Amino acid sequence: MNEVVDFINVHRDRYVEELKEYLAIPSISALPQHAADVRRAAQWTADAIARAGMQNVRVIDTPGSPVVYGDWLNAPGKPTILFYGHYDVQPVDPINLWTTPPFEASVRDGEIYARGAADDKGQVFMHIKAVEAHLQKAGRLPLNIKFFIEGEEEVGSVHLDAFVRAHKADLAADVVVISDSPMFDRGIPSICYGLRGLAYFQIDLRGTASDLHSGSLGGAVANPEFIFATVLEQMKDKVNGNVRIPGFYDDVRPLSEAERAEWRKLPFNETRYRKDLGAPKLWGEKGYSTLERVWARPTFEVNGLLSGFTGEGAKTVLPAVAMAKVSMRLVPDQDPKKIGDLFEAFVRKVAPRSVELTVTRMQGGKPWMADFDNVYVRAAGRAIEKGFGKAPVFNREGGSIPVVSTFQEELGVPSVLFGVGLPDENAHAPNEKLDLGNFHNGVIASAYLYDEIAAVTRSGDSGLKA
């Protein structure tokens, strides 16, 4: 391992230049005009994996974006890692808030700024470089590894479940490793053992066939924009912060006192957290701490509203239509389909008949939680400590990675979240960035991870929690 780490240290600058090439590809999966760029990013990923020394590398078409596969399976009797990540990225709007162009990576104060730097190209790339270092200096890997990199994660991985079911034999492994999450805080590496799920909807209201003059016709028909305000207001209690959809909390797994006690020990500064967010005051469900609300409690949020005239000046229009995008983050034991049914029934109940209502289900994913004391998580903890010089803390994450539950259900294997981003990395927002010190330590930690998991017996406990 000393020679492997030396190789990583020597090639640190080269890694950054190669990463800049990766980040220059505008692989925005949500926008059809970038379909060619998405495919180009898939090919770039495949080429990088092949150059690192992986075998059987191929780009595999799906009904949507292609997936990239490669493996190295020359360690008989040793465990097999399935490494999962994604090469697609979020849209960049609003472009005017970027300090530098989102697809021209720039380095400032030890951080690399570009769309996809943290989510997820940078974190995928560190594993590619860790594999390269092992193969260059040792001539082999200490275990077997399969790379499985997709291009639709940012649009809900809509074709991934079917692909996994159809390729179970190809993807069989002992553990899944995913690097698509942040550390607890700057200077505090962590291992994430829980994710929230997701139910995402678009709601459309139509009041009339076309926009109307609000002076001549105001008062004759319902204004869908105003109706939306009254409908959305009924979704959440404005005093206690709890969701008012009947049955919403029925299946929520309660937090144990032991887990709450462990979280209270974490070095969390609520004042700094609020200031970093630029919020005048933190707010949420009563009876829970900030960490408990964002890690272990379900939510209802409005993600976007569109209606009427929003340009400069005045236009006295009564809009014909209004649209809202809403999401619910879910916690262990909540089912996205059940929650979706409850939400749709409630919104249809509270929306008046003076408007035409359309509810569209867009994305969904199940919550996930693992026992943070399983053998693979312990191995990851040792690797993090060797790469970053300190032992990690254990935490949950408020975001969603739907494929984690897919791997657990379809392949029957545990997952380890091995992220090196930061909470302030601006993933999905302007000026996304990745700390290059964390990236470099992440390459070293990834190299140690393969060594640590290689020592785990194939009969080790699965670490799955029912």
NUTORVO-796243 format. One line per 4 residues: number of its first residue (from 1); for each residue y, z, x of C-alpha. Coordinates in steps of 0.25 Angstrom, whole numbers, plus 5000, padded with zeros to 4 digits. Example, Ala and Ser with C-alpha at 12.3 -4.5 7.8 and 13.67 -1.06 7.14 Angstrom:
residues 2
1> 4982 5031 5049 | 4996 5029 5055 $
end
This chain:
residues 466
1> 5000 5000 5000 | 5010 5002 5012 | 5009 4987 5015 | 5011 4984 5001 $
5> 5023 4992 4999 | 5029 4987 5012 | 5027 4973 5007 | 5035 4976 4994 $
9> 5046 4983 5002 | 5047 4971 5012 | 5048 4961 5000 | 5058 4969 4991 $
13> 5069 4959 4992 | 5060 4947 4990 | 5055 4953 4977 | 5069 4954 4972 $
17> 5072 4939 4975 | 5059 4935 4968 | 5063 4944 4956 | 5076 4937 4954 $
21> 5069 4924 4953 | 5060 4930 4942 | 5072 4936 4935 | 5080 4923 4935 $
25> 5070 4917 4924 | 5076 4919 4910 | 5063 4922 4904 | 5069 4926 4890 $
29> 5057 4926 4881 | 5065 4929 4868 | 5073 4916 4870 | 5066 4902 4868 $
33> 5075 4895 4877 | 5069 4903 4888 | 5055 4899 4886 | 5054 4891 4899 $
37> 5060 4902 4907 | 5050 4912 4901 | 5039 4902 4906 | 5046 4901 4919 $
41> 5046 4916 4921 | 5031 4916 4917 | 5028 4906 4928 | 5037 4914 4938 $
45> 5029 4926 4935 | 5016 4919 4937 | 5020 4913 4950 | 5025 4927 4955 $
49> 5012 4933 4952 | 5004 4922 4959 | 5013 4923 4971 | 5010 4938 4972 $
53> 4995 4935 4973 | 4990 4936 4959 | 4979 4927 4954 | 4976 4919 4942 $
57> 4990 4919 4938 | 4994 4910 4926 | 5004 4908 4915 | 4998 4909 4902 $
61> 5004 4903 4889 | 5005 4911 4876 | 5011 4907 4863 | 5024 4913 4869 $
65> 5028 4915 4883 | 5017 4914 4894 | 5010 4926 4901 | 5008 4927 4916 $
69> 4995 4932 4921 | 4989 4934 4935 | 4979 4943 4941 | 4973 4949 4954 $
73> 4959 4954 4951 | 4952 4956 4964 | 4950 4971 4964 | 4937 4973 4958 $
77> 4935 4987 4952 | 4949 4990 4953 | 4958 4992 4940 | 4966 4980 4934 $
81> 4981 4981 4931 | 4986 4972 4920 | 5001 4971 4924 | 5010 4966 4912 $
85> 5024 4962 4912 | 5034 4951 4906 | 5042 4940 4912 | 5051 4938 4900 $
89> 5065 4944 4898 | 5074 4948 4887 | 5086 4939 4883 | 5099 4942 4891 $
93> 5110 4943 4880 | 5121 4948 4881 | 5122 4939 4894 | 5137 4944 4896 $
97> 5132 4958 4899 | 5125 4954 4911 | 5132 4957 4924 | 5124 4945 4931 $
101> 5116 4934 4925 | 5103 4940 4919 | 5094 4929 4926 | 5101 4930 4939 $
105> 5095 4943 4945 | 5105 4951 4953 | 5104 4963 4961 | 5114 4974 4960 $
109> 5113 4988 4965 | 5098 4987 4967 | 5095 4982 4953 | 5091 4968 4949 $
113> 5098 4963 4937 | 5092 4952 4928 | 5085 4950 4915 | 5071 4954 4917 $
117> 5073 4962 4929 | 5067 4975 4923 | 5061 4969 4911 | 5051 4964 4916 $
121> 5052 4954 4927 | 5056 4964 4938 | 5044 4974 4934 | 5034 4962 4933 $
125> 5039 4957 4947 | 5037 4970 4954 | 5022 4970 4951 | 5021 4956 4956 $
129> 5027 4960 4969 | 5017 4972 4970 | 5005 4963 4968 | 5011 4954 4979 $
133> 5013 4965 4988 | 4998 4970 4987 | 4993 4956 4988 | 5001 4953 5000 $
137> 4998 4965 5008 | 4985 4970 5003 | 4979 4956 4999 | 4974 4962 4986 $
141> 4978 4971 4975 | 4972 4985 4973 | 4968 4982 4959 | 4967 4970 4949 $
145> 4980 4966 4942 | 4983 4956 4931 | 4998 4952 4928 | 5001 4949 4914 $
149> 5016 4945 4912 | 5021 4940 4899 | 5033 4933 4894 | 5036 4938 4880 $
153> 5038 4953 4882 | 5052 4952 4878 | 5049 4946 4865 | 5038 4956 4861 $
157> 5026 4950 4868 | 5023 4942 4856 | 5011 4935 4861 | 5006 4945 4871 $
161> 4996 4953 4862 | 4988 4940 4859 | 4988 4936 4873 | 4983 4950 4878 $
165> 4972 4949 4867 | 4968 4935 4871 | 4967 4939 4886 | 4961 4953 4886 $
169> 4951 4949 4897 | 4962 4943 4906 | 4971 4955 4904 | 4960 4966 4905 $
173> 4965 4977 4915 | 4964 4992 4917 | 4979 4995 4915 | 4992 4988 4912 $
177> 5004 4989 4920 | 5017 4986 4914 | 5031 4986 4921 | 5041 4984 4910 $
181> 5047 4998 4909 | 5058 5006 4915 | 5057 5019 4924 | 5062 5032 4917 $
185> 5075 5031 4925 | 5081 5027 4939 | 5073 5034 4950 | 5063 5039 4940 $
189> 5050 5030 4939 | 5041 5032 4927 | 5029 5028 4920 | 5030 5024 4906 $
193> 5019 5028 4896 | 5024 5025 4883 | 5032 5013 4876 | 5037 5012 4862 $
197> 5033 5001 4853 | 5042 4991 4845 | 5044 4985 4831 | 5055 4974 4831 $
201> 5061 4967 4819 | 5071 4957 4814 | 5078 4960 4801 | 5085 4949 4794 $
205> 5094 4951 4781 | 5100 4939 4773 | 5110 4941 4763 | 5115 4927 4759 $
209> 5112 4912 4763 | 5124 4912 4773 | 5136 4920 4778 | 5146 4923 4767 $
213> 5161 4925 4766 | 5162 4940 4765 | 5175 4940 4757 | 5170 4930 4747 $
217> 5156 4935 4746 | 5156 4949 4751 | 5150 4959 4741 | 5142 4948 4734 $
221> 5130 4949 4744 | 5124 4959 4754 | 5128 4958 4768 | 5116 4958 4777 $
225> 5123 4964 4788 | 5127 4976 4780 | 5113 4977 4774 | 5108 4978 4788 $
229> 5116 4990 4792 | 5111 4997 4780 | 5096 4993 4782 | 5096 4997 4797 $
233> 5103 5010 4794 | 5091 5015 4786 | 5082 5013 4798 | 5086 5025 4806 $
237> 5092 5038 4803 | 5106 5039 4809 | 5106 5054 4811 | 5092 5057 4816 $
241> 5089 5043 4822 | 5075 5042 4816 | 5070 5029 4810 | 5069 5029 4795 $
245> 5058 5019 4792 | 5048 5026 4784 | 5035 5029 4792 | 5042 5025 4805 $
249> 5038 5038 4812 | 5024 5040 4805 | 5016 5036 4818 | 5025 5041 4829 $
253> 5017 5048 4840 | 5025 5061 4842 | 5030 5065 4856 | 5022 5077 4861 $
257> 5029 5089 4866 | 5023 5087 4880 | 5028 5073 4881 | 5042 5077 4877 $
261> 5042 5088 4887 | 5039 5078 4898 | 5050 5069 4894 | 5060 5081 4894 $
265> 5056 5082 4909 | 5061 5068 4912 | 5074 5066 4920 | 5081 5060 4908 $
269> 5096 5061 4908 | 5101 5059 4893 | 5116 5058 4897 | 5114 5048 4907 $
273> 5104 5040 4898 | 5115 5039 4888 | 5126 5035 4897 | 5117 5024 4903 $
277> 5115 5019 4889 | 5130 5019 4887 | 5127 5027 4874 | 5138 5037 4868 $
281> 5126 5045 4863 | 5111 5045 4863 | 5105 5044 4849 | 5091 5044 4843 $
285> 5080 5051 4835 | 5083 5066 4833 | 5074 5076 4839 | 5070 5067 4851 $
289> 5075 5066 4865 | 5081 5053 4870 | 5068 5050 4878 | 5059 5053 4867 $
293> 5067 5044 4858 | 5066 5032 4867 | 5052 5034 4872 | 5044 5041 4860 $
297> 5051 5039 4847 | 5052 5026 4838 | 5065 5019 4835 | 5072 5009 4826 $
301> 5083 5001 4832 | 5092 4989 4828 | 5091 4979 4840 | 5101 4968 4834 $
305> 5109 4964 4822 | 5115 4950 4819 | 5123 4947 4807 | 5136 4941 4803 $
309> 5149 4937 4811 | 5150 4943 4824 | 5160 4934 4832 | 5174 4937 4835 $
313> 5184 4938 4824 | 5181 4939 4809 | 5172 4932 4800 | 5171 4938 4786 $
317> 5156 4934 4784 | 5145 4940 4776 | 5133 4937 4784 | 5121 4931 4778 $
321> 5111 4937 4787 | 5109 4949 4796 | 5098 4952 4806 | 5093 4964 4814 $
325> 5083 4966 4825 | 5077 4980 4825 | 5066 4987 4833 | 5058 5000 4832 $
329> 5052 5006 4844 | 5039 5013 4841 | 5031 5024 4848 | 5016 5028 4849 $
333> 5008 5026 4837 | 5019 5018 4829 | 5014 5004 4826 | 5024 4992 4826 $
337> 5018 4985 4814 | 5018 4998 4806 | 5032 5001 4810 | 5036 4987 4807 $
341> 5030 4988 4793 | 5037 5001 4790 | 5051 4995 4795 | 5049 4982 4787 $
345> 5046 4990 4774 | 5058 4999 4776 | 5068 4988 4780 | 5064 4980 4767 $
349> 5066 4993 4759 | 5080 4996 4764 | 5085 4982 4764 | 5092 4978 4751 $
353> 5088 4966 4743 | 5102 4960 4744 | 5097 4954 4758 | 5085 4946 4762 $
357> 5077 4954 4772 | 5068 4948 4783 | 5061 4957 4793 | 5054 4950 4805 $
361> 5045 4958 4815 | 5048 4953 4829 | 5041 4962 4840 | 5032 4974 4840 $
365> 5024 4983 4850 | 5016 4995 4850 | 5020 5008 4857 | 5012 5012 4869 $
369> 5009 5025 4876 | 4999 5029 4887 | 4995 5042 4893 | 5004 5043 4905 $
373> 4993 5051 4912 | 4983 5039 4913 | 4977 5035 4927 | 4985 5022 4927 $
377> 4999 5029 4924 | 4996 5039 4935 | 4993 5027 4944 | 5006 5021 4940 $
381> 5013 5034 4942 | 5008 5035 4957 | 5012 5021 4959 | 5026 5023 4954 $
385> 5027 5036 4963 | 5024 5028 4975 | 5033 5016 4972 | 5045 5025 4968 $
389> 5043 5037 4976 | 5042 5047 4964 | 5033 5049 4953 | 5036 5043 4939 $
393> 5039 5050 4926 | 5032 5046 4913 | 5039 5041 4901 | 5039 5032 4889 $
397> 5047 5020 4887 | 5055 5017 4874 | 5053 5002 4875 | 5041 4993 4871 $
401> 5031 4985 4879 | 5021 4980 4867 | 5011 4974 4877 | 5007 4988 4882 $
405> 5001 4992 4868 | 4994 4978 4868 | 4988 4981 4882 | 4983 4994 4877 $
409> 4977 4989 4864 | 4972 4975 4869 | 4967 4978 4883 | 4964 4993 4882 $
413> 4972 4997 4895 | 4983 5006 4898 | 4997 5002 4903 | 5006 5008 4914 $
417> 5021 5005 4912 | 5026 5004 4927 | 5040 5001 4925 | 5052 5001 4935 $
421> 5064 4998 4927 | 5075 5007 4923 | 5080 5012 4910 | 5094 5006 4913 $
425> 5088 4992 4917 | 5094 4985 4905 | 5081 4978 4901 | 5084 4969 4889 $
429> 5099 4971 4892 | 5110 4964 4901 | 5109 4968 4916 | 5094 4971 4916 $
433> 5090 4976 4930 | 5079 4982 4938 | 5081 4992 4949 | 5076 4985 4962 $
437> 5072 4998 4968 | 5063 5001 4956 | 5058 4986 4957 | 5054 4988 4972 $
441> 5048 5002 4969 | 5041 4996 4957 | 5034 4985 4966 | 5029 4996 4975 $
445> 5025 5005 4964 | 5017 4993 4957 | 5010 4990 4970 | 5006 5005 4971 $
449> 5002 5004 4956 | 4991 4994 4959 | 4986 5003 4970 | 4986 5016 4961 $
453> 4979 5009 4949 | 4969 5003 4958 | 4964 5017 4961 | 4962 5020 4946 $
457> 4948 5019 4941 | 4945 5009 4931 | 4939 5020 4922 | 4952 5028 4922 $
461> 4958 5033 4909 | 4965 5023 4901 | 4977 5032 4898 | 4979 5026 4884 $
465> 4984 5035 4873 | 4980 5032 4859 $
end
